[in-house]
Amino acid sequence: MKIRNLTIFTVAVTLLSVAARTATLLYATAEGTGFFIGRLAALGIALSVAVFLLTAICFSFAFAVKEKAVVPFTPSFVENMACVILGITLIAYSLGFNAHSYIFPWQHILEAASGILGGLWFILYGLNFKLPTVTAVLPCLHFIMRLVVVFTSLSTAALVAEHVFSLAYHVSVMVFMLNFGRIVANVPTKNTNKVFFPISCAAVIFTGTSVLSRLIMLFADKTQLIHGEAALDITGIVLLVFMLLTAADICKEKETKTEEEVNDDLQC
């Protein structure tokens, strides 16, 4: 399978997953509790399981992609601009435009501090500043902190479907950022280049499912059906675009190198 076909398939699965999650919120979720309505519980469970099955299928197909992540990675102009925009978004989020509630004050402090540092890293990286290798871990640390905040917040409440999708969204983004940091820092593990695209696919699907379904509820004036994060998650929307561009950019570099190698062979 070529990366272009995988990208189309991933976008299609994301749209199907968003549709399934939106239908679950509109027709099978109780406004007051966030649990499935009794007579429609089977439908809600089936649609939710379908999202995870589709994600698992896409994740598995991604291993068959011929192109692998290129290390070291040289970002394109578009990728640099995406990094700058994501960095600005993370800083704005950390300064108060956020969607989380906090159980303990230290959570807010650490999430905000890591978000500002991670945002600055993305901005400087996007502007082609040479940064110490160790700083590539900053974005991952921020999303680890965001996951901690989400998990502790939900652990004090009833676990509903929206919470499950929120956790899947934050876990997948955290793993994506971990591998992205390894690639840009040129310190990959043995299998980083093999697992980067499958991880990217899963992160895009889970992020889109969680973020876009809540956005649709906002436009439909049905925010009372949301029982997790805020309806408008600007960081999530920017992340969705950023992850797609990043995966495509790394793959494009791989394809270019392959063509150059073929030309060299012909000349020889």
N, C-alpha and C positions, 0 to 999 in steps of 0.2 A: 504493500500500500504506500502511495506517495503522500507526502506531508500535506499537499493541497487537498487531496481527498479526505484525509483525516480531519483537516480543519473544517471542511464543509460538513462532515459527519458530526463533529463536535458541536458546531453551531446549531445544527438541526436537533441534536439531542438536547441541547440547552433550551431551545425554544419549546420542545415537547415537554421538558421537565417544568419549565415556567408555566406552561398551560396546565399541566397536571396539578401543580402546587396551587395555582390560582383557582382552579375548579374546586380543589379541596377546601380552600379558605371560603369560597363563596357559597358552596352548597353542602358541605359536610362538617363545618366548624361552628360550634356554639359561641355566640358573642360574649357571653358572660365569663366563660371559663377557658375557652381555647381548646377544649376537648372536642372529640368528634361527637356529632349528634347521634344518639343511640341507634336509630333506624338506618342511619347512613354511615355507621362506623366501618362496615366492611368496605364500602366505597373509598372512604378516606384512607384506610390502611392499604388497600390495593393500589391506589394512586401514589401513595408515598413509597411503597415498596418498589413500584415500577420505576420511580426516579433513581433509586439506588441500583436497581438492576441495569438500567440503561447506562448509568455511569460506569458500572463494572464492565459492561460490554465495551464501551468506548475506551476505557482504561486498558483493557486486554488487547484491543485492536492496535492501540498506539505502539505496542512493542514490536509490531510488524512493520513499522515505518522504516524505510531504508536509510533516510537521513537521520543522523544523530546530532546531539548538541556539540558545538565546536568549542574547544578549549585550547588556547585562550580566545575570549570573545571580544570582538571589536564592534561596538554599537554603531548603528546608522544614525543619521541626523534625526529621523523620525523617532527612533528609540530614545535618543538623548532628550528630545522635547517631551516625550512621554514620561521620562524620569523626572524632569523638572516639574511637570504638572502634578505628578503623583506626590513629589516632595512638598509642594505648596499645599496640596490637599491634606497631607498628613499633619503638617504644622497647624493648619487651620482647625483640623479636627482636635488636635491636642490642646489648642488654646481655648476650647470651649464649644466648638461646633461639632459635638459628638452625639452618639446615639446610645450611650451606656449609662446605667445607674450603678452606683458604687456602694458596696457593703462596708468597706473600710477606707479611711482617708488615704492610706499608703497606696492603695490600688490606683487611685486617681493620680497621685504624685508620680508613681513609677510609669504609668501608662502615658501621661503627658510628657514626662521627661524623655522617655524612650521614643515617643512619637516625634518630638522636636528634633532629637538627634538623628533619627532615621530619615526624617524629612530633609534635614540639611544634607545628609549623605546623598540622597537621591538628587538633590539640586546640584551639588558640587560634582557628582559623578556625571550628571547630564551635561554639565558645562565643561566636561573634559579636564577637571582638576585631577592631578595625581594624588591619590589618597593612600594611606597605609593599608596594607592588605587586611589587617585585623579589623578595620572599620566596616568591612563588608558584612559583618555579622549584625550590625545595628538594626537594619530593617527586620531581620528575623527576630531579634530580641523584642522589638516593639510588638510584633504579632504574637509572640509567646505571651507577652503581658496582656494583650487584648484577649487571648484565649483564656487566661487565668481569670480575668474580670468576668467574661461571659460565663465560664463554668461555675464560679462561685456565686454569681448572681442567680443562675438558674437552679443551683443546688438547693436554694432556699425556697423554691417555688415548685409547683407541680410540673412534671416533665410532659410537655405537650409536643405535638409534631413540629411546631415552629421552632421550639428549642433544639430539637434534634437537627433540623436543617441549619440552624444558626451555628451549632457546634461543628457540623460537617464543613460549613463555609470557612470558619476560622481555622480549623485544623488543616484543611487543604491549602489555604493561603500560607499558613505558617511553614508547611513543608515545602511549598513552592519557593518561598523566600529563602529558606535554608539552602536549597539547591541552586537558586539564582546567585546567592552570595558566593557559593563555592565556585561557580563558573566565572563570575566577573573577577574574583580574586585569584583565579588560576590555581586553585587548590582543590580540584575535584577528588572525590573518592573513586574507587575502581568502577562503580556502576553509575556514576552521576550522568554521564552522557547518554546512557541507555534508559534511565528512568525519568529524565527531565520532561520529555514530551508526554508520557502517560500521566505524570503528576500535573502537568499544565492542563491537560484535558479535564481531569477530575476537578481541579481548582476552578476552572472556568465554569463547568457545569454547576457545581455546588454554589459558587458565588452568584451566578446568574439566577439560579432557582430561588435563593434566599432573598437577594436584593431586588430583582425585577418584579417578583410576585408582590412584595410589599409596596413597591412603587405603583403597581397597577391598583392596589387597594387604595392608595392615596388618591389617584386620579378618579377612581370610582366612588370616592367618598365613603369607603367602607373600612376606615382605620380602626373601628371598634372590633374588627375581626383579628387584629394583630395583637399578640400578647407577648412579644419579645422585644426586639429592638425597634427603633423609630422607623416610621414608614419611609422616610427619605434618608438613604444611606449614600451620601455623595462619595465617600471613600470607596465604598464597594463598587459603585458605577465606574469610577476611574480605574480601580484595580482590574475590573473585568476587561476594559480596553487595553490596559497596560500588559496584562498577561498574554492576551492574544497577539499583540504587537511584538512582545519579547520572544515568544515561541517562533513567530514567523521570521523575525530578524535573525535569530540564531540559525534557523534552517536555511534561510537565504544565503547566509555566509557559507554554509556547508555545501550548498549546491554550486556556488561560484567556485569554490576551491576544487570541487570535483571536475568541473568543466576545464579549469586551468590544467589540472593533472592530465586530462585526456589530451589537450592540445600539446602539452609537453611530450607525451608519449608519441603523438603523431609526428612531431618534429624530429624525434629521435629515430 
